[in-house]
């Protein structure tokens, strides 16, 4: 089992570019594969999660070429041009791959089986299976369809109006992708708007998508047309470097070409509210997505309340936000984040345990935690953590190690490659000791 040991940094300085956005990369592969004509993708994240999606579409007969210059070329098959896979589709650790493909494959004219690694097979799938079943999908799985492997018998689908009980881009996207193959109009309403990459990219590929507040609709049978796509840097990956620069003295980082979709910038708003010196400069739009450069400087942080509408806009970044809270003055309250319990790990429980091991006082709640900030004080021999196979937990605790006096060791770090291959190399490149 791979482990990484990190020691305190004197500062972080320089300019960096983080890998392409994981969410956008997934959707670029999916929509490019079911579009008509060629799609060219630049900046695709080649982490394990995205490569699971890429492999899945190759299994279904889509030609996808990876060129030496990093460009990925897809020869789209059209909405009904996919072929039945000869073997099960392995989504690895990727919940996005499994949930979105469950929606897309529900309306295809063939049989398919989706599975994943030991962690993904524990995650709840009924949240997508239930609305898809209302559309006429035939999906079978463990625990009455709640756990993978999932067997999908392609069926004729009908559009529905669905009020989602959770603000989840994966649920919304699964239903909308099924809606492409359904008769009539499919409408999804969320309690709070979740990230909208699917709606933006569907529109970019030529589909008519109607949006009003937290409601989005799509009419079945629409044709998608291949496009050129440039994937911006992932703000979830940039968040680790934002927090790292904020909590490490004498630091100044410029993180270039980052996606700043307003449904994803909750982490920027939270860190600014904590007193963080962050500026977004050079704002522009690329392939239907807003992009900018983020300038971050060391800052004295203060506690905040994190709850309500901002949670879906920062859900993936909350583990590293918890690290920022550990270095802030006062008690930071995180609430309405129960969704963290069903991520790659129970991120509330895991992060609460690890911060306590650094001497931070944490009170855990069902939907969040209270974190009494201060300077973390690991035991004399240093702190040892287990990522539990969760890439965001692993990177969050490595960030914490940059500003703690004793060395921090994190075990089971292979998982970092699911979203951020080259993370440590990039970090060591700007770390001054």
N, C-alpha and C positions, 0 to 999 in steps of 0.2 A: 504493500500500500504506500503510495507516494506521499511524502510530507515536505513541507517548506518551513524553514526557520527564517524569521525576519528580525532585524535589530533596529533600534531607534535611529531615525534620520535627523540630521541637523537642519535640513531644509529640502524642499522639492522645487526645482526651477527648470524652466524650458518650455518648449512648444511640443505638443503631441497631437496625434490623430488616433482616435479609438476605432476599433473595428466597426463594420457596418451594423446597422440596426437589426437586431434579431427578428423582431416582429415583422418589419417591412421585408426582410429577406425571405421569410417563410411565405409571405403573401405574393411576393414577386415570382417565386418558383411556381406556386399553385396557379395563379392567374395566367402566367405565361404559358403554362402547360395546357390549359383549357381554352386559351385564346386561339384565334385563327391567324396563322402567319407567324413570323419570327419575333422573338423577344430577346433583347440584349440587355444584360444586367452588369453594371459596374459597381464595385464596392460591396458585393455580396459577402455577408459574413459566412465564413466556412468553418464555423464551429460545429460540433457534433450534432446539435439539435437541427440545424439547417440542413446538414448533409443527410440526416435521416429523411427529411422531406424530399430532398433531391433524389435520393435513392428510391423512394416510394414511387415517384413519377416515372423513373426509368423502368421500374418493374411493371408499370402500366403502359409501356410502349412509347414513352416520350423520349425523343433524342435530345440530350442535354450535353453540350460540349463545354469543357472547362479549358480555357486557353491560358498560355503561360503569362500573359499580361494581366491576368486576374479577371478577364471578361468571361462571363458565362452566357452561352448562346442556347436558346431553347427553340425548338421547332414545334410550335403549338399544334395540338391535335383537334382543337375545337371542343365544345362542351361535351359532345357525345362521342368523341374519338378515342377515349381511353380504352384499353383492353383489360380483360380480367387478369390479375396477377397470378402467376403459377404457384407462388408460395405466400405465406403470411407476410404482412408488412410490419417491420419492426420500427417503431417510433423511438426506440432508445429511451432517453430520459425526457423527451419532449412532449409536454402536455398540449402545446399548440399543434404539433403535428397530428396527434391522435384526435383531439377534439374537432379541429377544422376538417380533417379528412373524414371523420365520421359523418359530418354534414354533407360534404361534397359527394362521398360515395353512396350515400343513402338514395340518391336519385339516379345512379348509374345502372345500366342494365346487366349487372353481373354480381357475382358473389366475391366478398373479400373478408379478410380477417386482419384486425389490427392488434398488435401486442406491444410490449415495451419492457424496460428493465424492471428490476425488483422494486424500485421506488415508484415508477409510473403505474405499475400494476396495483399499487395501494391507493392511488388517487381517485376521487369520485368522478364518475362519468355520467351518472344519471342526470346531472344538470343539463347535459346536451341530449341525452337519449330521450328524456321525457318530451321536450318540445318537438324533436324530430319525429317521435312516434305519433304525435298529434297530426303531423303532416302526412302520415301514412308510411313512415319508415319502418322497416323490420330489422331490429337490432337485438342481438342476444349476447349476454355476457354473464360473468360471475355475479353473484349477489343480485340476481334479477336485473341484470343490465347495468349495474353500478360500477363494476370493476372489469378491467381488461383481463384477458383478451376479449375483444368484441368481434362478433361475427355479423356481417352486414349483408342482407339479401336485398340487392337493388330493387327498388319499387317505384311505382308511379306515385308522385307526390302531389299534394294540393297546398296552395298557399294558406297561411293562417295569420291571425293577429295574436301575437304572443306578448304578454306582460311578464318580463323576466323578473324573478324575485331577487336576483343579484345583479349588480353592475359588473358584468364580465364580458370583456371583448371576445373571449373564446366562445362563450355561449352565443353571443350576438352574431359572430362571424360564422359559426357552424350553421345557424338557422338561415342566414342570408345566402350562404353558399348552396345550401339545399334549395333555397328559394329560386336560384337560377334554373333549376330543373323542374320546378313545380308549376302546376297550372294556376294561373291567377297571380294575385299580389301577396307577398309575404311581408309582414310588418312586425318589427320588434320594438318594444318600449322598455326602457330600463329605469330603475329608480333614480339613478344618477348616470350621466353620460360616461361611458368607459372609452378607452382609447379607440380612435376612429380610423385606423390605418386601412381596414378592409373597405370601408365606405369610400375613402379617398381613392384607393387603388382601383376599385371597381369602376368608379367614375373616370379615372385616368385611362382605363382600358376601353372606355366607350359605353359603359352601361349607364342607364338612367337610374339614378339613386335619389330618392326623395328624403330629405332630412328636415325635421322640425323639432327643435329641443332635444329631448332624449328619445325621440321616435325616429326610426329609419325604415324605409320601405323599398322593395325591389320587385319588379315584375318578372315573372318567369319567362324563359325562352330567349332572353337577350343574347346577342352575339358579342363576344369580346374580341378585340383586335390587338395583335401583338404590338408592343411598344419598346422604346428604349428607356431604361430605368437606371438612375444613379441612386444608390442607397446611401443615405447620410449616416454619420457616426451615431452609435447607439447612446442615447442619453442615460440609459441604465448603466452602461459601462463607464460613461463619463462621470457618473455620480461618485464612483469610488475615488476618482482622482480629485473631484471637487472637495469631498470630505477630507481626503488625505492632505490637500494643500491648506485647508482651513485649520486643521488641528496641529500641523507641523510648523514650527516657528520659521520666520524669515522665508516663507515660500511664495512663489508666484508662478502660476501655470497658465498657459494659453492652450485651451483644448479646441482644436479647429474642426470645422465642418460637422457640427453636431445637429441632429434632428431636434427641433424645438416645437414640435407639434403641441398645441396648447392642452391636449388631453394627456400629455406626458410630462409637462414641466412643473408638476407639483413639487418635485424635489428642489427645484430652483427657488420656488416661492417659500418653501419651508426653511431652507438654509438662509435665505435673505432675512426672513422673519427672526431667525436666531442670531442675526447680526453679522452674517457672513458677507464678506466683500466679494460679490459676484456680479459681473457685467456681461450682458449678451451684446456682441458687436457683429458688424458685417452681416446683418440679417438679409436673407434672400429666399427664393423658393426654387426647389429642384424636384422634378418628377411629381408635382402635386403636393409636396411636403415642405413646410417651412424649415429653414436651416440657418444656423448662426455659429459664431465662435464664442466660447465662454472663457472669460478672464477671471481667474480666482486668485485671491491673496490671503495669507494668514490672517485670522480674525479671532477676536475674543468672543466666544459664543455665549448665548443666554438661552434659558429654557423657553419652550413654547407649548401650546396645546395643538395637537394634530388630530383632527377628527372631521367627520362630516364629508362634505363634497370633495375635499382635497384628497381623500384616501384613494379613490380609484385612479387619480392622476399621479400617485406616487407609490402605488402598492408594491412594485418590485424593488423600489429603492429604500423601503423602510428599514431593512436590516442595517444598511450603512448609515441611515439617518439615526438609528439607535446608537451607533458608535459616536456620531457627532454629539448626541445628547449626553453621552458618558463624559464628554469633555466640556460640557456647557455648565454655566452657573445655574443652580436651581433645579426644580423638578420638571422634566418634560413628560407630558401626558400624551400617550397614543391610545386612541379609542376607535371604534367602528372598523377595526381591521381584522375581523374574525377570518377573513379570506386567507390570511397568512398561515392559518392552521393547516390548510390543505394545499400548500405549495410543495416544492421538492422535498422539504421537511416541514415540521411544525415550526415555522420561523419565529413565532412568539416564544414558545418554550425553549427552543435552541438558543436564541439570542439572549433571553433572560438568564439562562444558565451560564452562558459564556461571560456575560458582563459581570455577573456575580463573582465568577472566578478571577476577575480582574479587580475585585475589591469594590465594585460599584453596587450601591443599594438599588435593587430592582423589585418592584411589586408587580406580579403578573396577574392579569385579568383575562377573562374568556376572550375578549375582543381587543386586547392590547396590553400595555404595561406603563407603569410610572418609573422613570429613570432619574435618580438623584445624581446629578453630574458632579464631577471632580476630576482629579488626575488619577486615572486607573493605576492601581498598585498591584502588579502580579506578585505571586509568592517569590521568595528569594531565588529559587532555582529557575524562575521564568514560568510562563504559562503554556499549557498544552491543550489544544482543542481538537475536536473531531468535527468535520464538516457535515457528517451524516449524509454525504453524497450531494450536498446542496452547494452549488457554485457560488451563490450570492452570500451565503454564510461564510464560506471559505475566504472569499475576497474581503468581506467586511472585517473579519478578525485579523487578516493580514494588514489591512489599513490601520486597525487599532494598534498593531504592533509598531507602526512607524513612530508613535508618540508615547510609547510606554518605556520605562527605564530598563526593563529586563527583556531578553529575547523572548519572542512569541513563536511557538511551533504549532502548525496546523497540519493535521493528518487527513488523509483521503482527499487530496487536492487534484486528482485527475479530473474531477468534475468541472474544474474551472474551464476546461477546453470546450464544454458544451456551449458556452456563450462568449468566452474571451480568451481565445488562444493567443499566447504571447503576452499575457497580463504581467507576469513577473519581469520579463525582459523590458517591457515598456516602463514599469515602475523603477527598475534598477537604473534605467537610462536617465531619469530625472532626479534620482535620490542623491543627495549630497551628504557625505558622512565625515 
